[in-house]
Amino acid sequence: MGTAAGGGAAGPRYVQIAEEIVQQIRAGVLKPGDMVPSESELVDRYGVSGGTIRKAMAEVRASGLVETRHGKGSIVKNRPPVRHRSSDRFRRSLRQGGQAAYLAESAQSGATAKVSVLYIGPMEAPEDAAQRLGVPTGTQVLARRRLYFRNGVPVETATSYLPWDVVKEIPELFAENPGGGGIYARLEDHGHEFAEFVETLQARPASKSEASELALSQGAAVVHLIREARTTAGLVVEVCDTLMAADQFVFEYRIPADD
């Protein structure tokens, strides 16, 4: 038997219940991997309707502390977000040290990372990627599609599109493991020195198939990130189309204040 969140001045009843459940998670009463009590258990505990509990659980899910899986209920998450440091994660020193960006990020946060390669091979460039690469839509490019895991849970998908004229002389880019430092290191090995990486981000609800691939609740938030890798010669040699579970990533950008 639980204790209701205090007083009536804290807002609607479902908000009070949600706040108590969130506090239990943050205090460790509900630990990572634990199941949140079921709707019927919470109805009995708080003496409210199922509709009130469903509203409360919607608030709890919005906190990013639980994930809901069909047929299993809500589970307390067991991993902190990866912190993206845009000014750090593509440093040349990391590539030269054999670290690709995602693995470096995960190592910094103490997580176990895994990358599953879903497809490597020729593909007709979709419209947006073709436009960014400066080639006609449908032009043959090399596509590399990956699924990224953190502590065994899928958190990100990414598809890289690379110009065929650039990659045809770099056999490592057709391999599942392109070697230490990832594809950016191999591109630089072959004379494509990077000047900058430009990213565009948009938050939106996941589609049904996206939610399934990333093991998210239906309608959960994702971040759609598109990155252009630009060389000192002014060429875009990769467009990376990435979809990320929004609650697993924190974006931190360092913006110089000088001219």
N, C-alpha and C positions, 0 to 999 in steps of 0.2 A: 504494500500500500504506500503510495507516494504522497508527498506534500505538495499542494498546489503552490504555484508561484504567488507570492504574497499580494494581499490587498486588491482592491478593485480599481485603483487609480493608475495601474500600470498599462492600461489599454484593454482592447478586446480580450476575451478569455483565451482565444486561440493563440494570441500573441504571448500571453503569459505562459501558456503551456510550452510553446516553442522556445521561449527564453529559458525555461527550466531545463528542457532537454539539451539545449546548446550548452548550458552551464555544466550539466552532468558530463558532457563529452569533454569540455575543456578542463574540467577538474579531474578527469580520469575515472570517474564513476562508471561511465561507459567507455571502454578501452578500444583502441584500434582493432578492428576485426569483429567486435561485438555486434550482435543484432540489436537494433532499436526495438523496444517492445512493439508487438503487433497492434493494429488498430483496435481490436477487441480488448486487448489488455489495457490500452490507454483509455478507452471508453470507461472500463471498470474503475481504473485508477482515479480518473479525474471526475467521473460522474457527469460526463457531457455526451453530446451526440456524436455519431460517426462523422457527420459533416464538419463539426468543430475540430475533430482530430485530424481530418484530411487537410483542413486549412492550416493547422499547426504544423503538420509534416511538410507542407509546401514551404512554409517559412524555414524549417530546419534544413530542407534540401537547398534552399537559396543561400544558406550560410556556407555551403561548400564543404561541410564537415562529414556528410554522409553521401553514400551512393545507393540508388535504388535499383534492384535487379528484379526483373519479372519472375514471379513465382518464389522469390526468396525474401522479399521485404527490404528494409533499409539497413545498411551496414555502415558502421563507423569507419571512415577512411584511415588508412594506416601509413600515409606518406605525405610529407609536406610538399608544397609546390616547388618545382624547379624554378630557380630565379634566372631569367634571361638577362644577361648584361650585354647589351648591343655593342658597347664600346670595347668589350673584352673578348667575346666568344669567338671572333674571327681573327684574332691576333695571329700574325705570321709566326710568332714564336711558338704558339700552340701547335700549329701545323708542322713546323720544323721539328717539334718534339714528339711528333707522331700522334697527336690528339686531334680527333675530329670534334666539331663544336658540341654536338649533343652529348658525346661521352665525357667531354671536359665539364660540361654543365652538371651532369649527373654526379660525377666524381666530387665536385665541389659541394654538393648537397648531401653527400654520403649515401647515395642511392645506388642500387645495382641496375645497370642499364643493359639492354639487349636490342639489337636491330635485326629484324627479319626482312630479307629482300623478297619482294613479291613479284617483281618483273624487271628485267633488263633487256632492252632490245630496241629495234627501230619502231617508230610510231609517227603518225601524221600529227604535226603540231596543231593543237587546238588554237582557236582564234586569239585568245588573250596572250598565251605564251608566244605565239608566232609574232604578234605585234610587238611584244617586248624584245624579242630576239632580232627583230628587223627583217623577218622573212615572210613570204606569203603563207596564209593559212593552208594547212595540209602538207607543207614541206616536210620531208623526212628529217626527223631529229632522233637523237638517242634519248630514250626515256629510262629513268631509274626510279622505281616506286618502292618505298620502304614503309614498314610499320615499326614504330618505336615502342619499346616496353620500358617501364620503370617499376622495379620490384615485382616483376611478373605481370603487370597490368598494362594494357595498351593505352598510351596517352597521346599519340601523334601519328599521323600519316603524312608522307611527303613524296611528291613526284618531282624529280628534276628533269628539265628539258634542256638538252645541250645541242648546239649546232653540229650537224653531221660533218661538215668540213673541218671543224675543230677537233672532234673526237676520233675521227677515222684513223689518225696516226698515233693514238694513245690507247694501246690495247688494254691497259689496266682499267680503263673506264668501262670496259665491257665485262669485267670480272665482278663476282659477288663482293669480294673484298678488294678494294682498289689500293690497299696498302696504308701504312701509317700516315695520319693527317688527312685521310679521306680524299675525295675527288678534287678539292681545291688544291691540295698539295701536289697532285699529279698534273693538274693544269699549270701550276706555276713551274713545275719541273720542266714543262715543255714550252716555257717562254711566255706564258700568259700571266703577267704580274698584275695582281689586283690593286685597283685604286680605291674602290669603295663597294659597299653592299647597301642596296636601297630596299627598304621593306615597307610594304603597305599592309595594314591590318584592318580587319573588320570583324566585329563580334556579331553573332547571329545564332538562332536555334539550330541544332543539328537536325538533318533529315533523318528519316527512319533508318536508312542504310548506314549513314554515318554514325548514328548512335549505336547501332549493332556492332559495327567494326571497332568502335572505341569503348564498348561495354558501358555506355552511358544510359541514363534514364531518357525516355522519349522526350524530345524537346529541350534537352539540356543545352546549355550554352557552349559554343565552340568559338575559337578564334581562327579565322581564315587569314593566313599570312602568305603574301607573295613576295619573294625576294629576287632581286636582280643582282647578279655578280658582275661588276663592271671592271674592265682592265684599264691599265694606264694608256692603252692604245685607243680607248673609247669604245670598245666592243662589249656587248653583253654576251658572256660565254655560258651562262646558266640562268634559267628561270626556275625557281623552286616554289611549287605550289603546295602549301602545308596546311593541314587542318589539325588543330590542337584542342584537347579537352580544356576548356577555359579555366576550370578550377584547379588545374595542376601547374599553371605557369604564372609567374609574376614578371612583368616586363619593366626593365629599368633602363632608361636612356640617359646618357651623358651628352649634354648639348653645350659645346663651347660658347662662351659669351663674347669672344674676341672676333675680329673680322677675318 
